[in-house]
Amino acid sequence: MFVEGGLHPEQVKALRRLSLQRRLQLSLGAIEQMRALRAAMLRAQNPDWSELQIAAALRDFIRNAQR
């Protein structure tokens, strides 16, 4: 049985047992992984772009992300 959002009830219980600091660390880690994956994708799609262009495109992607 899965709840809305795709988490199993046991996963929800485990997350609720974590401290706020640990939840923040996990969230920030996930954000950093997303940023690194997106940057790698941009580099693969645009091999002639400089790191400044990659960084600008990454900022635009994050800024325009749907909430």
N, CA, C and O atoms as a Maestro MAE file, in Angstrom:
{
 s_m_m2io_version
 :::
 2.0.0
}

f_m_ct {
 s_m_title
 :::
 protein
 m_atom[268] {
  # First column is atom index #
  i_m_mmod_type
  r_m_x_coord
  r_m_y_coord
  r_m_z_coord
  i_m_residue_number
  s_m_chain_name
  s_m_pdb_residue_name
  s_m_pdb_atom_name
  i_m_atomic_number
  :::
  1 25 0.842 -1.187 0.000 1 A "MET " " N  " 7
  2 3 0.000 0.000 0.000 1 A "MET " " CA " 6
  3 2 0.883 1.245 0.000 1 A "MET " " C  " 6
  4 15 1.802 1.370 0.811 1 A "MET " " O  " 8
  5 25 0.593 2.160 -0.917 2 A "PHE " " N  " 7
  6 3 1.373 3.375 -1.022 2 A "PHE " " CA " 6
  7 2 0.474 4.579 -0.770 2 A "PHE " " C  " 6
  8 15 -0.697 4.598 -1.148 2 A "PHE " " O  " 8
  9 25 1.052 5.570 -0.127 3 A "VAL " " N  " 7
  10 3 0.310 6.802 0.126 3 A "VAL " " CA " 6
  11 2 0.570 7.764 -1.018 3 A "VAL " " C  " 6
  12 15 1.443 7.523 -1.851 3 A "VAL " " O  " 8
  13 25 -0.170 8.834 -1.060 4 A "GLU " " N  " 7
  14 3 0.040 9.845 -2.083 4 A "GLU " " CA " 6
  15 2 1.479 10.330 -2.017 4 A "GLU " " C  " 6
  16 15 2.004 10.577 -0.931 4 A "GLU " " O  " 8
  17 25 2.112 10.465 -3.157 5 A "GLY " " N  " 7
  18 3 3.504 10.873 -3.200 5 A "GLY " " CA " 6
  19 2 4.440 9.695 -3.367 5 A "GLY " " C  " 6
  20 15 5.636 9.889 -3.583 5 A "GLY " " O  " 8
  21 25 3.925 8.472 -3.273 6 A "GLY " " N  " 7
  22 3 4.724 7.307 -3.554 6 A "GLY " " CA " 6
  23 2 5.496 6.718 -2.391 6 A "GLY " " C  " 6
  24 15 6.292 5.802 -2.600 6 A "GLY " " O  " 8
  25 25 5.302 7.196 -1.189 7 A "LEU " " N  " 7
  26 3 6.018 6.647 -0.039 7 A "LEU " " CA " 6
  27 2 5.184 5.588 0.666 7 A "LEU " " C  " 6
  28 15 3.976 5.741 0.846 7 A "LEU " " O  " 8
  29 25 5.836 4.543 1.049 8 A "HIS " " N  " 7
  30 3 5.202 3.485 1.815 8 A "HIS " " CA " 6
  31 2 5.017 3.994 3.248 8 A "HIS " " C  " 6
  32 15 5.846 4.769 3.724 8 A "HIS " " O  " 8
  33 25 3.960 3.584 3.946 9 A "PRO " " N  " 7
  34 3 3.744 4.057 5.319 9 A "PRO " " CA " 6
  35 2 4.945 3.842 6.238 9 A "PRO " " C  " 6
  36 15 5.197 4.664 7.119 9 A "PRO " " O  " 8
  37 25 5.686 2.758 6.049 10 A "GLU " " N  " 7
  38 3 6.877 2.530 6.879 10 A "GLU " " CA " 6
  39 2 7.968 3.556 6.571 10 A "GLU " " C  " 6
  40 15 8.713 3.959 7.464 10 A "GLU " " O  " 8
  41 25 8.062 3.978 5.310 11 A "GLN " " N  " 7
  42 3 9.022 5.027 4.959 11 A "GLN " " CA " 6
  43 2 8.647 6.342 5.633 11 A "GLN " " C  " 6
  44 15 9.511 7.070 6.121 11 A "GLN " " O  " 8
  45 25 7.363 6.633 5.655 12 A "VAL " " N  " 7
  46 3 6.888 7.854 6.303 12 A "VAL " " CA " 6
  47 2 7.238 7.819 7.794 12 A "VAL " " C  " 6
  48 15 7.712 8.810 8.349 12 A "VAL " " O  " 8
  49 25 7.001 6.679 8.432 13 A "LYS " " N  " 7
  50 3 7.331 6.543 9.860 13 A "LYS " " CA " 6
  51 2 8.824 6.750 10.095 13 A "LYS " " C  " 6
  52 15 9.220 7.440 11.035 13 A "LYS " " O  " 8
  53 25 9.649 6.150 9.242 14 A "ALA " " N  " 7
  54 3 11.104 6.285 9.395 14 A "ALA " " CA " 6
  55 2 11.537 7.733 9.226 14 A "ALA " " C  " 6
  56 15 12.382 8.218 9.979 14 A "ALA " " O  " 8
  57 25 10.974 8.423 8.255 15 A "LEU " " N  " 7
  58 3 11.329 9.828 8.048 15 A "LEU " " CA " 6
  59 2 10.900 10.701 9.221 15 A "LEU " " C  " 6
  60 15 11.605 11.637 9.597 15 A "LEU " " O  " 8
  61 25 9.761 10.394 9.786 16 A "ARG " " N  " 7
  62 3 9.280 11.183 10.931 16 A "ARG " " CA " 6
  63 2 10.140 10.981 12.171 16 A "ARG " " C  " 6
  64 15 10.186 11.847 13.045 16 A "ARG " " O  " 8
  65 25 10.816 9.847 12.248 17 A "ARG " " N  " 7
  66 3 11.688 9.602 13.398 17 A "ARG " " CA " 6
  67 2 13.020 10.348 13.285 17 A "ARG " " C  " 6
  68 15 13.737 10.486 14.276 17 A "ARG " " O  " 8
  69 25 13.352 10.821 12.100 18 A "LEU " " N  " 7
  70 3 14.614 11.537 11.920 18 A "LEU " " CA " 6
  71 2 14.538 12.928 12.551 18 A "LEU " " C  " 6
  72 15 13.469 13.533 12.639 18 A "LEU " " O  " 8
  73 25 15.675 13.406 12.978 19 A "SER " " N  " 7
  74 3 15.723 14.771 13.504 19 A "SER " " CA " 6
  75 2 15.547 15.756 12.350 19 A "SER " " C  " 6
  76 15 15.751 15.411 11.186 19 A "SER " " O  " 8
  77 25 15.167 16.977 12.688 20 A "LEU " " N  " 7
  78 3 15.025 18.005 11.657 20 A "LEU " " CA " 6
  79 2 16.354 18.249 10.948 20 A "LEU " " C  " 6
  80 15 16.388 18.463 9.736 20 A "LEU " " O  " 8
  81 25 17.445 18.214 11.708 21 A "GLN " " N  " 7
  82 3 18.755 18.423 11.108 21 A "GLN " " CA " 6
  83 2 19.066 17.338 10.077 21 A "GLN " " C  " 6
  84 15 19.585 17.638 9.002 21 A "GLN " " O  " 8
  85 25 18.752 16.080 10.396 22 A "ARG " " N  " 7
  86 3 19.029 14.979 9.473 22 A "ARG " " CA " 6
  87 2 18.138 15.077 8.236 22 A "ARG " " C  " 6
  88 15 18.591 14.810 7.123 22 A "ARG " " O  " 8
  89 25 16.871 15.461 8.427 23 A "ARG " " N  " 7
  90 3 15.983 15.640 7.278 23 A "ARG " " CA " 6
  91 2 16.505 16.734 6.353 23 A "ARG " " C  " 6
  92 15 16.458 16.605 5.130 23 A "ARG " " O  " 8
  93 25 17.001 17.811 6.955 24 A "LEU " " N  " 7
  94 3 17.574 18.893 6.160 24 A "LEU " " CA " 6
  95 2 18.797 18.405 5.394 24 A "LEU " " C  " 6
  96 15 18.948 18.709 4.210 24 A "LEU " " O  " 8
  97 25 19.671 17.651 6.059 25 A "GLN " " N  " 7
  98 3 20.857 17.108 5.391 25 A "GLN " " CA " 6
  99 2 20.468 16.232 4.209 25 A "GLN " " C  " 6
  100 15 21.062 16.336 3.137 25 A "GLN " " O  " 8
  101 25 19.479 15.373 4.396 26 A "LEU " " N  " 7
  102 3 19.031 14.502 3.311 26 A "LEU " " CA " 6
  103 2 18.437 15.313 2.155 26 A "LEU " " C  " 6
  104 15 18.679 15.006 0.988 26 A "LEU " " O  " 8
  105 25 17.671 16.331 2.479 27 A "SER " " N  " 7
  106 3 17.063 17.177 1.451 27 A "SER " " CA " 6
  107 2 18.124 17.925 0.663 27 A "SER " " C  " 6
  108 15 18.075 17.973 -0.566 27 A "SER " " O  " 8
  109 25 19.077 18.504 1.367 28 A "LEU " " N  " 7
  110 3 20.134 19.241 0.686 28 A "LEU " " CA " 6
  111 2 20.994 18.315 -0.169 28 A "LEU " " C  " 6
  112 15 21.446 18.699 -1.247 28 A "LEU " " O  " 8
  113 25 21.215 17.103 0.312 29 A "GLY " " N  " 7
  114 3 21.957 16.118 -0.476 29 A "GLY " " CA " 6
  115 2 21.230 15.758 -1.760 29 A "GLY " " C  " 6
  116 15 21.855 15.622 -2.812 29 A "GLY " " O  " 8
  117 25 19.910 15.604 -1.680 30 A "ALA " " N  " 7
  118 3 19.115 15.295 -2.870 30 A "ALA " " CA " 6
  119 2 19.148 16.447 -3.863 30 A "ALA " " C  " 6
  120 15 19.223 16.230 -5.072 30 A "ALA " " O  " 8
  121 25 19.093 17.663 -3.353 31 A "ILE " " N  " 7
  122 3 19.163 18.842 -4.220 31 A "ILE " " CA " 6
  123 2 20.520 18.901 -4.913 31 A "ILE " " C  " 6
  124 15 20.589 19.197 -6.106 31 A "ILE " " O  " 8
  125 25 21.588 18.628 -4.192 32 A "GLU " " N  " 7
  126 3 22.931 18.648 -4.780 32 A "GLU " " CA " 6
  127 2 23.076 17.559 -5.837 32 A "GLU " " C  " 6
  128 15 23.701 17.786 -6.873 32 A "GLU " " O  " 8
  129 25 22.509 16.383 -5.591 33 A "GLN " " N  " 7
  130 3 22.557 15.308 -6.595 33 A "GLN " " CA " 6
  131 2 21.799 15.709 -7.858 33 A "GLN " " C  " 6
  132 15 22.264 15.452 -8.968 33 A "GLN " " O  " 8
  133 25 20.642 16.332 -7.694 34 A "MET " " N  " 7
  134 3 19.878 16.797 -8.841 34 A "MET " " CA " 6
  135 2 20.678 17.830 -9.625 34 A "MET " " C  " 6
  136 15 20.705 17.793 -10.855 34 A "MET " " O  " 8
  137 25 21.325 18.746 -8.923 35 A "ARG " " N  " 7
  138 3 22.108 19.778 -9.590 35 A "ARG " " CA " 6
  139 2 23.260 19.158 -10.376 35 A "ARG " " C  " 6
  140 15 23.521 19.549 -11.514 35 A "ARG " " O  " 8
  141 25 23.943 18.198 -9.773 36 A "ALA " " N  " 7
  142 3 25.072 17.550 -10.440 36 A "ALA " " CA " 6
  143 2 24.610 16.760 -11.670 36 A "ALA " " C  " 6
  144 15 25.267 16.792 -12.710 36 A "ALA " " O  " 8
  145 25 23.483 16.052 -11.553 37 A "LEU " " N  " 7
  146 3 22.963 15.294 -12.690 37 A "LEU " " CA " 6
  147 2 22.528 16.210 -13.825 37 A "LEU " " C  " 6
  148 15 22.794 15.934 -14.995 37 A "LEU " " O  " 8
  149 25 21.859 17.298 -13.473 38 A "ARG " " N  " 7
  150 3 21.421 18.244 -14.507 38 A "ARG " " CA " 6
  151 2 22.619 18.891 -15.188 38 A "ARG " " C  " 6
  152 15 22.616 19.067 -16.407 38 A "ARG " " O  " 8
  153 25 23.641 19.247 -14.417 39 A "ALA " " N  " 7
  154 3 24.842 19.843 -15.003 39 A "ALA " " CA " 6
  155 2 25.523 18.847 -15.941 39 A "ALA " " C  " 6
  156 15 25.996 19.232 -17.010 39 A "ALA " " O  " 8
  157 25 25.577 17.581 -15.556 40 A "ALA " " N  " 7
  158 3 26.171 16.554 -16.421 40 A "ALA " " CA " 6
  159 2 25.370 16.404 -17.711 40 A "ALA " " C  " 6
  160 15 25.943 16.235 -18.787 40 A "ALA " " O  " 8
  161 25 24.044 16.467 -17.598 41 A "MET " " N  " 7
  162 3 23.207 16.383 -18.784 41 A "MET " " CA " 6
  163 2 23.451 17.567 -19.712 41 A "MET " " C  " 6
  164 15 23.552 17.398 -20.927 41 A "MET " " O  " 8
  165 25 23.545 18.759 -19.143 42 A "LEU " " N  " 7
  166 3 23.802 19.950 -19.948 42 A "LEU " " CA " 6
  167 2 25.159 19.855 -20.649 42 A "LEU " " C  " 6
  168 15 25.286 20.236 -21.813 42 A "LEU " " O  " 8
  169 25 26.178 19.345 -19.939 43 A "ARG " " N  " 7
  170 3 27.501 19.174 -20.553 43 A "ARG " " CA " 6
  171 2 27.454 18.177 -21.712 43 A "ARG " " C  " 6
  172 15 28.079 18.394 -22.750 43 A "ARG " " O  " 8
  173 25 26.713 17.091 -21.528 44 A "ALA " " N  " 7
  174 3 26.608 16.072 -22.574 44 A "ALA " " CA " 6
  175 2 25.869 16.614 -23.797 44 A "ALA " " C  " 6
  176 15 26.235 16.309 -24.932 44 A "ALA " " O  " 8
  177 25 24.843 17.407 -23.569 45 A "GLN " " N  " 7
  178 3 24.054 17.951 -24.671 45 A "GLN " " CA " 6
  179 2 24.742 19.122 -25.363 45 A "GLN " " C  " 6
  180 15 24.475 19.409 -26.529 45 A "GLN " " O  " 8
  181 25 25.629 19.793 -24.636 46 A "ASN " " N  " 7
  182 3 26.280 21.009 -25.154 46 A "ASN " " CA " 6
  183 2 27.785 20.955 -24.880 46 A "ASN " " C  " 6
  184 15 28.286 21.724 -24.059 46 A "ASN " " O  " 8
  185 25 28.507 20.067 -25.549 47 A "PRO " " N  " 7
  186 3 29.930 19.886 -25.244 47 A "PRO " " CA " 6
  187 2 30.793 21.123 -25.507 47 A "PRO " " C  " 6
  188 15 31.907 21.222 -24.993 47 A "PRO " " O  " 8
  189 25 30.289 22.051 -26.293 48 A "ASP " " N  " 7
  190 3 31.064 23.256 -26.594 48 A "ASP " " CA " 6
  191 2 30.811 24.392 -25.597 48 A "ASP " " C  " 6
  192 15 31.441 25.444 -25.704 48 A "ASP " " O  " 8
  193 25 29.918 24.208 -24.645 49 A "TRP " " N  " 7
  194 3 29.619 25.250 -23.665 49 A "TRP " " CA " 6
  195 2 30.721 25.338 -22.616 49 A "TRP " " C  " 6
  196 15 31.325 24.334 -22.238 49 A "TRP " " O  " 8
  197 25 30.967 26.562 -22.155 50 A "SER " " N  " 7
  198 3 31.909 26.786 -21.052 50 A "SER " " CA " 6
  199 2 31.210 26.476 -19.726 50 A "SER " " C  " 6
  200 15 29.992 26.306 -19.674 50 A "SER " " O  " 8
  201 25 32.002 26.408 -18.663 51 A "GLU " " N  " 7
  202 3 31.417 26.175 -17.337 51 A "GLU " " CA " 6
  203 2 30.495 27.328 -16.930 51 A "GLU " " C  " 6
  204 15 29.517 27.118 -16.214 51 A "GLU " " O  " 8
  205 25 30.807 28.543 -17.385 52 A "LEU " " N  " 7
  206 3 29.925 29.677 -17.094 52 A "LEU " " CA " 6
  207 2 28.568 29.499 -17.769 52 A "LEU " " C  " 6
  208 15 27.535 29.812 -17.177 52 A "LEU " " O  " 8
  209 25 28.563 28.998 -19.004 53 A "GLN " " N  " 7
  210 3 27.306 28.756 -19.701 53 A "GLN " " CA " 6
  211 2 26.511 27.630 -19.030 53 A "GLN " " C  " 6
  212 15 25.288 27.707 -18.910 53 A "GLN " " O  " 8
  213 25 27.218 26.595 -18.600 54 A "ILE " " N  " 7
  214 3 26.558 25.501 -17.887 54 A "ILE " " CA " 6
  215 2 25.925 26.033 -16.604 54 A "ILE " " C  " 6
  216 15 24.772 25.727 -16.302 54 A "ILE " " O  " 8
  217 25 26.682 26.828 -15.851 55 A "ALA " " N  " 7
  218 3 26.180 27.376 -14.594 55 A "ALA " " CA " 6
  219 2 24.959 28.268 -14.831 55 A "ALA " " C  " 6
  220 15 24.004 28.225 -14.055 55 A "ALA " " O  " 8
  221 25 24.983 29.072 -15.890 56 A "ALA " " N  " 7
  222 3 23.845 29.946 -16.196 56 A "ALA " " CA " 6
  223 2 22.612 29.120 -16.564 56 A "ALA " " C  " 6
  224 15 21.509 29.423 -16.110 56 A "ALA " " O  " 8
  225 25 22.789 28.089 -17.374 57 A "ALA " " N  " 7
  226 3 21.671 27.238 -17.766 57 A "ALA " " CA " 6
  227 2 21.117 26.492 -16.552 57 A "ALA " " C  " 6
  228 15 19.907 26.304 -16.432 57 A "ALA " " O  " 8
  229 25 21.991 26.078 -15.674 58 A "LEU " " N  " 7
  230 3 21.564 25.387 -14.460 58 A "LEU " " CA " 6
  231 2 20.762 26.324 -13.560 58 A "LEU " " C  " 6
  232 15 19.735 25.929 -13.007 58 A "LEU " " O  " 8
  233 25 21.224 27.551 -13.414 59 A "ARG " " N  " 7
  234 3 20.471 28.544 -12.625 59 A "ARG " " CA " 6
  235 2 19.084 28.765 -13.225 59 A "ARG " " C  " 6
  236 15 18.090 28.826 -12.502 59 A "ARG " " O  " 8
  237 25 19.025 28.885 -14.563 60 A "ASP " " N  " 7
  238 3 17.725 29.082 -15.222 60 A "ASP " " CA " 6
  239 2 16.810 27.895 -14.990 60 A "ASP " " C  " 6
  240 15 15.619 28.071 -14.737 60 A "ASP " " O  " 8
  241 25 17.358 26.680 -15.075 61 A "PHE " " N  " 7
  242 3 16.562 25.477 -14.849 61 A "PHE " " CA " 6
  243 2 15.979 25.471 -13.441 61 A "PHE " " C  " 6
  244 15 14.793 25.198 -13.255 61 A "PHE " " O  " 8
  245 25 16.814 25.772 -12.454 62 A "ILE " " N  " 7
  246 3 16.370 25.768 -11.063 62 A "ILE " " CA " 6
  247 2 15.365 26.882 -10.819 62 A "ILE " " C  " 6
  248 15 14.357 26.680 -10.142 62 A "ILE " " O  " 8
  249 25 15.637 28.048 -11.367 63 A "ARG " " N  " 7
  250 3 14.740 29.199 -11.174 63 A "ARG " " CA " 6
  251 2 13.370 28.936 -11.778 63 A "ARG " " C  " 6
  252 15 12.357 29.380 -11.236 63 A "ARG " " O  " 8
  253 25 13.329 28.217 -12.894 64 A "ASN " " N  " 7
  254 3 12.061 27.996 -13.601 64 A "ASN " " CA " 6
  255 2 11.391 26.668 -13.243 64 A "ASN " " C  " 6
  256 15 10.374 26.307 -13.834 64 A "ASN " " O  " 8
  257 25 11.954 25.948 -12.285 65 A "ALA " " N  " 7
  258 3 11.377 24.654 -11.899 65 A "ALA " " CA " 6
  259 2 9.975 24.861 -11.333 65 A "ALA " " C  " 6
  260 15 9.709 25.826 -10.617 65 A "ALA " " O  " 8
  261 25 9.099 23.941 -11.670 66 A "GLN " " N  " 7
  262 3 7.736 24.031 -11.144 66 A "GLN " " CA " 6
  263 2 7.717 23.547 -9.708 66 A "GLN " " C  " 6
  264 15 8.452 22.631 -9.340 66 A "GLN " " O  " 8
  265 25 6.897 24.148 -8.925 67 A "ARG " " N  " 7
  266 3 6.790 23.782 -7.508 67 A "ARG " " CA " 6
  267 2 5.681 22.809 -7.286 67 A "ARG " " C  " 6
  268 15 5.445 22.390 -6.154 67 A "ARG " " O  " 8
  :::
 }
 m_bond[267] {
  # First column is bond index #
  i_m_from
  i_m_to
  i_m_order
  :::
  1 1 2 1
  2 2 3 1
  3 3 4 2
  4 3 5 1
  5 5 6 1
  6 6 7 1
  7 7 8 2
  8 7 9 1
  9 9 10 1
  10 10 11 1
  11 11 12 2
  12 11 13 1
  13 13 14 1
  14 14 15 1
  15 15 16 2
  16 15 17 1
  17 17 18 1
  18 18 19 1
  19 19 20 2
  20 19 21 1
  21 21 22 1
  22 22 23 1
  23 23 24 2
  24 23 25 1
  25 25 26 1
  26 26 27 1
  27 27 28 2
  28 27 29 1
  29 29 30 1
  30 30 31 1
  31 31 32 2
  32 31 33 1
  33 33 34 1
  34 34 35 1
  35 35 36 2
  36 35 37 1
  37 37 38 1
  38 38 39 1
  39 39 40 2
  40 39 41 1
  41 41 42 1
  42 42 43 1
  43 43 44 2
  44 43 45 1
  45 45 46 1
  46 46 47 1
  47 47 48 2
  48 47 49 1
  49 49 50 1
  50 50 51 1
  51 51 52 2
  52 51 53 1
  53 53 54 1
  54 54 55 1
  55 55 56 2
  56 55 57 1
  57 57 58 1
  58 58 59 1
  59 59 60 2
  60 59 61 1
  61 61 62 1
  62 62 63 1
  63 63 64 2
  64 63 65 1
  65 65 66 1
  66 66 67 1
  67 67 68 2
  68 67 69 1
  69 69 70 1
  70 70 71 1
  71 71 72 2
  72 71 73 1
  73 73 74 1
  74 74 75 1
  75 75 76 2
  76 75 77 1
  77 77 78 1
  78 78 79 1
  79 79 80 2
  80 79 81 1
  81 81 82 1
  82 82 83 1
  83 83 84 2
  84 83 85 1
  85 85 86 1
  86 86 87 1
  87 87 88 2
  88 87 89 1
  89 89 90 1
  90 90 91 1
  91 91 92 2
  92 91 93 1
  93 93 94 1
  94 94 95 1
  95 95 96 2
  96 95 97 1
  97 97 98 1
  98 98 99 1
  99 99 100 2
  100 99 101 1
  101 101 102 1
  102 102 103 1
  103 103 104 2
  104 103 105 1
  105 105 106 1
  106 106 107 1
  107 107 108 2
  108 107 109 1
  109 109 110 1
  110 110 111 1
  111 111 112 2
  112 111 113 1
  113 113 114 1
  114 114 115 1
  115 115 116 2
  116 115 117 1
  117 117 118 1
  118 118 119 1
  119 119 120 2
  120 119 121 1
  121 121 122 1
  122 122 123 1
  123 123 124 2
  124 123 125 1
  125 125 126 1
  126 126 127 1
  127 127 128 2
  128 127 129 1
  129 129 130 1
  130 130 131 1
  131 131 132 2
  132 131 133 1
  133 133 134 1
  134 134 135 1
  135 135 136 2
  136 135 137 1
  137 137 138 1
  138 138 139 1
  139 139 140 2
  140 139 141 1
  141 141 142 1
  142 142 143 1
  143 143 144 2
  144 143 145 1
  145 145 146 1
  146 146 147 1
  147 147 148 2
  148 147 149 1
  149 149 150 1
  150 150 151 1
  151 151 152 2
  152 151 153 1
  153 153 154 1
  154 154 155 1
  155 155 156 2
  156 155 157 1
  157 157 158 1
  158 158 159 1
  159 159 160 2
  160 159 161 1
  161 161 162 1
  162 162 163 1
  163 163 164 2
  164 163 165 1
  165 165 166 1
  166 166 167 1
  167 167 168 2
  168 167 169 1
  169 169 170 1
  170 170 171 1
  171 171 172 2
  172 171 173 1
  173 173 174 1
  174 174 175 1
  175 175 176 2
  176 175 177 1
  177 177 178 1
  178 178 179 1
  179 179 180 2
  180 179 181 1
  181 181 182 1
  182 182 183 1
  183 183 184 2
  184 183 185 1
  185 185 186 1
  186 186 187 1
  187 187 188 2
  188 187 189 1
  189 189 190 1
  190 190 191 1
  191 191 192 2
  192 191 193 1
  193 193 194 1
  194 194 195 1
  195 195 196 2
  196 195 197 1
  197 197 198 1
  198 198 199 1
  199 199 200 2
  200 199 201 1
  201 201 202 1
  202 202 203 1
  203 203 204 2
  204 203 205 1
  205 205 206 1
  206 206 207 1
  207 207 208 2
  208 207 209 1
  209 209 210 1
  210 210 211 1
  211 211 212 2
  212 211 213 1
  213 213 214 1
  214 214 215 1
  215 215 216 2
  216 215 217 1
  217 217 218 1
  218 218 219 1
  219 219 220 2
  220 219 221 1
  221 221 222 1
  222 222 223 1
  223 223 224 2
  224 223 225 1
  225 225 226 1
  226 226 227 1
  227 227 228 2
  228 227 229 1
  229 229 230 1
  230 230 231 1
  231 231 232 2
  232 231 233 1
  233 233 234 1
  234 234 235 1
  235 235 236 2
  236 235 237 1
  237 237 238 1
  238 238 239 1
  239 239 240 2
  240 239 241 1
  241 241 242 1
  242 242 243 1
  243 243 244 2
  244 243 245 1
  245 245 246 1
  246 246 247 1
  247 247 248 2
  248 247 249 1
  249 249 250 1
  250 250 251 1
  251 251 252 2
  252 251 253 1
  253 253 254 1
  254 254 255 1
  255 255 256 2
  256 255 257 1
  257 257 258 1
  258 258 259 1
  259 259 260 2
  260 259 261 1
  261 261 262 1
  262 262 263 1
  263 263 264 2
  264 263 265 1
  265 265 266 1
  266 266 267 1
  267 267 268 2
  :::
 }
}
